Amino acid sequence: MRASNWMWMTLWLSACDPAPSGGDSSPMCDTGMEPAGPAERDWWDLGMADPVLNEVALYYLGQAWMGATDVSEVLETLTRVDPADERGWTAAFQQTSRRLRALAEASEEAGHPRTAATAYQRAATYLRAALHRHPDPWDPEVAALAAEAVDLHARYLLLSNSPCAPVAIPYESTTLPGYFCRAHEAEGAQPTLIFHEGKDGWAEDGKFVVDAAMARGYNVLLFDGPGMGKTIRLQGLPFRHDWEAVVTPVVDFLEDMPEVDPARLGLFGVSLGGYLAPRAAAHEHRLAVLVANPGVLDWGAAIRAELALIDPGLPDLYASDPGAFDAAITQAMEHSDFVRWGIRDAYWHHGVDSPSAFIAEVDRFRLGDSVADIRARTLVFDAEAEGRGQAAELYAALTCPKDYLRFTAEEAAQFHVQPGATAMLTHRLFDWLDDNL
């Protein structure tokens, strides 16, 4: 997701008061998804003390739509998350994954491959969920759990007769991991949708795209680029702003496949992918369509705006005295497990080692004048409670054929990348793709 992979996590933590009086380790955030009081409980309030984990929990509940989780399993796991333990989230979901893995292995040994496959799929998702909030991304356990999650997903693919098969996409001196998915009944060259997540999502989380595409005869290529999923955890490759260097090898890979119609290629990016995919499309003109959810024009500018919400002087402090800026952010990390995790996670994904280096890096994530070079017909998604996206600004800047769609609270799809609203997201997405790809 997505979701779960989330682009705006650094912004969420930036909007928090990291050091409430009394030493409380929980940040005070104004995010729009805070747990409500007893008399004003909203439908999305899952009771998590951490407002970001409240949205992440909703995301994993939403994965039940495609069988990647089950509602009761997620809710039961949430009751075991100890908010006083920075490993509480990881430990709870790791335990659920172990239970499902044992169930899957027992069914497989007893000769029930289909039921084993569904349990393996959920076990893999719960391991990815465990890694979503691991407190130390450099802990060797992270790579071990990631490898296990990949293995569990591979068992699901094999036993379920999935239309998806693992692929290795040539990229610089290495390869990028992905899955090529083709409808069993499809014949000849078909339109193909390339899908990637943002900061916190994995290629495996794109099953919602695969399920909808297979029913319509599309091919799908899911992949983890640098900074994402398996690639950051198992290969140590951080994000890069020049995403065309990632997508062009993917398009090259697809053009060599007889199953792919090279004139009907689409790219769909979510969360941080709302910047990455348009950046790639500005340089890679073999794409017929582009979808950004949400649209992002200048990520660095958005983060600077969020810094100003904490303290209007922070952006100027960064500009005038990066050392003092680093000291201020480091002090915030000392007072909050949440902020400490969020900053560490941002460092790791972007290959930097200080707050000022992070700001300097994300300042490179801007489309600038290159937005005028996007030629693919583009769909820009927005949402009523997005808050941090720049969908309207991106849409206005585009000079290519374009469409804009805003998800609403009435649809229960108003949050960033529509957690828990996969049905509405795929409804809107594939109606548009059917008309344009």
N, C-alpha and C positions, 0 to 999 in steps of 0.2 A: 501497500500500500502503500507499501503505502502506509499508508498508513501508517501504518503503520508505520514507513521510510519515509523522523518526518522533517521535511524541509525547514519548517519554521521552529524547530525545537529550540534553537539558540535564541529565537525571538521570544518564545514563551518565557524562557528563563531570564531574558533581559528585562521583561516587563514585571519581574517579581521584586519584592522587597526581600533581599536575601538574609537580612539580619534583624528579625523582629526582636524587640526587647524581651529579656527572659531566657534567651538562648534556644528558643524553639527552632528545630531544624527544618521546619516546613516553610517554604516561601509563601508570601502573600501575593497572589497573582490576580490580575484583572483580565481574564481570558475569555469570559463568556460561557465557560463550561465548569465553573466552580460548583462543588456540591451545594445545593440549595438548603435552606432551613427546613425544618419539619413541615411547616405550613405552606411551603412554596416549592416542593420537590418537583423538579422537571423530569420529563421522560428519560432524558439522557443521564441523569444523576445516578451513578452506580455506587456512590458512597465512598469513593476513593479519596483519601486525604490529599493526595497529589492531583491537581486538576489536569495535568498532562496525562498521567496514568489513567484518569477517568476516560479520556478520549481514546487512549490506546486500548483500554479494556473494551470500549464500544467497537473498536476496529476488529478485535479478535472475536467478539460476538458476531459481528457481521460476516466473518469468514464461514459461519455455519451455512450461509446461503449456498456455497459451493461444496459443502461437505468437508471442508478443511478443519473445522472445529465442530463441537456440539455445544449448544447453549448451556446445558446444565453443567458440562465439564468446565467451561470457562467461569461460570458464576461460582461454582464450588471452589475452583482454584483461587479466585479473588478473595474468598473468605480466609484463606491461609496466607495471604500476603501480609507480612509484619511491617507496618510503616516505620517502626523504630530501627529496622535492620536494613542497611543499604543493599544487602543481598536478598531481601525478602521476596521481591518480585521474581528474581531469577530462581531462587530455591523452590518457590511454589510451582512455577510452570515446569521446572525440571522434574519435579516429583510426578506431576501429571503425565508428562511425556514418558517417564519410565514405566508407569502403570500401563499406558496404552501400548508401549512397545512389548511388554510381557504378554499382553492380551493378543497382540498381532502374531507374535512368535508361536504362541500356543495354537492359534487357529491355523497358521500355516503348517505346523507340524502335524496337525490333525487332518490335513487335506482340504482346508476351506480357504482357497486363495482369495476369493472375492472379499470375504469378511476380513481376512488378514490385511488386504490392501487398504481398506477404509481405515482400519486402526493404525496402520503404518503412516497413512497420510496425516491423521490427526496428531500422532506422536511427533512427526517432523515439524508440524506447525507449532506445537507447544515448545519445542526446543528453540525454534526461531523466536518465539515470544519470550522465552527465558533470556535470550541474548539481546532482546530489545532494550533491556534496562540493566545489563551487566555493569557493575560499578567500576570495573577496571578493564578497558578494552585491550590492554597489553598483557593481561593474565594469560598464560599458556592454555588455560582452560577454555578460553574463547575459541581458539582454533580447533581444539578437540571437540567441543560441542558443535561447532559449525560442520566439521567433517562428519560427525554422527548424524546431524540433521540432513545432510546431503545423501548419506547412505540410506536413511529411512525413507526419504522421498524416492530414491531410486527403486527401493523395494516396492513402494506403492505403484510406481509406473509399470514395473514388470508384471506384477500380479493383477493389475486392473485392466490390462490390455489397453493402456492409455494411448491416445493418438500422439503423444509427445515423446520424443527421444532426445537424450542429451547430445549436445554438439559442442565442439571447441572451435571458436571463431578466431582465425589468425589475427593477431594484434601486436604490432611492433615486434619485440623479440620473444613474445609469449603468446598465449591464447586467452580469450574471454569465455567463461562458461555460460551455456545457455541451453535452451530446449527448442527444437523445431517441432511444431504440432501441425498435423494434417488430418482433415476429416477422412475417416475410413472410406467413405463412399465417393470422395472427390476424384475426378479424373481430369487429366490435363493440367495446364498451368492455371493457377488461381490467384486472385488478389491476396496480398500478404500484409498483415499488420505486425509491425515491430513494436514491442512493448518493453519499457523499462520503468523502474521505480524511481525514488528519490533517495534521501539519505538513509532512511531506516528500513525500507522494504527490500525484499529479495525477489528474484525472478520467479521463484516458486509461488509467491503471493499473487501472481498474475493468473491463477486458475479461473478467476471470474471472467477474464477476457477470453481465455481458451474455450470455456464452456459455451459462451455466447457465439464465438466465432465458428466453432465446429458445427453448430446447428445451422449455420448460414453458408457453409462451404468456403470460408476463409482459411488460409494458412495463418499461423501465428509464430513469430519468433520472439521468445522471451530471453532476455540476457541480463547479466550483471556486469555493468561497466565499472571502471575504476571508482573506488569509494563506496561501492554497493555490496550488499549481501556476502556471497562467497568470495568475491574478488578482493575485498578489503581484508577479510578475515583469514583467508588461506593463501593469498598472494601478496598482501601488503601494499596494494596499489591504491593511492589516495585519489580523490576527485581531481579533475582538471577542468578549467573553464572553457577550453577550446574543444567542445564536445564533438565537433565535426571529425576530429581525429579518432574518435571512438565509433561514430555511426557510419562513416564512409567504409571502413573495413567490414562492417556488418552488411551494408548494401552490396559490397563486392562479393561477399560470401553467398548472399541470396541469389545474385544474378547468375551464379554458376549452377543453380538447382533447376532441373527441368520442371519441377512442380510449381515454380514461381513465375507469375506474369510480371516481368520487370517494369511494365508500364503502369502497374497498379500496386504500388508500394505505399504504405502508410506508416507513420511514426506517432506513437502515443506515449507521452511522458507525464508522470504525476508527481506532485509535491515539488521537490527540487527539480524534478524532470520538467516542470513548467518553465524553467529557464533553459535547461540543457537541450531539450528537444527543439525549441525554436532556434537556439544557437546553431545546432547541427543543420537544421533546414535552411538557414541563411547561407550555408556553404555547400550543402549536399543537395543538388537540384534534381536528383533522380526520384525524389519523393513526390508522389502525387497528392497526398493529403498529410496534414499535421494536426494533432490534437494536443493541447496543453491544458493540464488540470492541476492547479489554476495557472493562469497566465502570469508570467513574471518578466519584467523588463530590466530591472536593476536590483539584484539581491543585496548588494552592498549598501545601497541607499536605504533599503527597507530596514536593514539591521541598524544602521546609524539612527534612523528615526526612532526605533525601539529603544536604543541607548538613551536618547534624549527624554524618553518617558520616565526613566529611572531618575536621571539627573540631567537637566538641560546642558550642563557643562561637560558631560562626558565626551561628546564628539570633539569639542574643542580641546579637551585634555589629551585625547589621542593624537590630535594634530600637533599640539605644542610640546607634549612631554610623554612619549610612548611609555617610558619607564614608570612614570606616576600612574598612567592609565593601567598598566599591567599590575601595579601594586594594589590599585583599587579593586580590580576584578579578582585578584588572588585573595584579598581579604574576604570578599564575598564568598569565595569557595570554601574558606575555612569555617564559615558559619552555617553552611547548608549542604547536606548530602545531595540534594537535588541540583543545586548550582554546580557543585563539584563534579557530579556525574556529567551534567550537560556540557560543561566547558571541556572536560577531558574527552568526551565523545566527539565534540567539534574538532579539537586538535587532531585526534586520530583519523577521522574521516578526511581531513584536509591536509594531513602531513605537516602540521606546524607544531610549535611548542610554546607559544605564548599568546595572550589575548591580542596584543598588537599585531602579531604575525597573522592571526586569524582574520582580523579586520582587513589587513593589507591583501590577504588572499581573496576574501570574498568580494573585495572591491573590483576584482578582475571579472566577476560574474555579472557583466552587464552587456546588453545587446547593442546599445549605442546606435550608430548609423547602419549597422548590419541588418537591423530589422527590416529595412527597405529591400534587402536582398532575398527575403523569403518569397518564394514563388508558389509553393504548394498551397492548395486551398486549405485554409486553417480554421479550426474550431477552437475557440477560447472558452473554457469553462470558468465560471465564477460561482460564488455561493454567498448567501445573505450574511452568514456569520463567519465568513472567511477571515476578514480582519487584517490579514497580512499579505494577501496576494496583490497583484497589480494587473488584474485581468482587464479592467476597463482601459487602463493606460496602454497595455500591449495591444489590445484590439484597435484602439484609436491610431496607434503608430503603424499598424500593418498597412501595406499598400497592395497586397495580394488579394485574391478573392477570399472572403472571410465571413465567419458566422460567430455569434456570441450567444452563450446560453448560461443563465443564472439559476442555480438551484435554490429552492425556497424552504422556509420553515414549514409551510403548509405541506410540502412533500416529505418532511422529516429528513431532509437532505442538505441542510443549511451549513454544515461544518466542512472544514478543510478535507478535501478528497472524499467526502461523503461516507464517513465511517458508519457502518450499520445500515447503509442505504444502497447496497450494491444493486438491488433490483432496479431502482430508479436511475442509477448511474448507467448501467448497461442498456436500459431502455432508451435513454437519450442518446448515448454514444452510438449504438448500432443502428438506430433509425437514421442518424446522420451519415454513418459510414455506408449504409445500404444505398443512400441517395448520391454519394459522392465518390465511392471507391468501387 
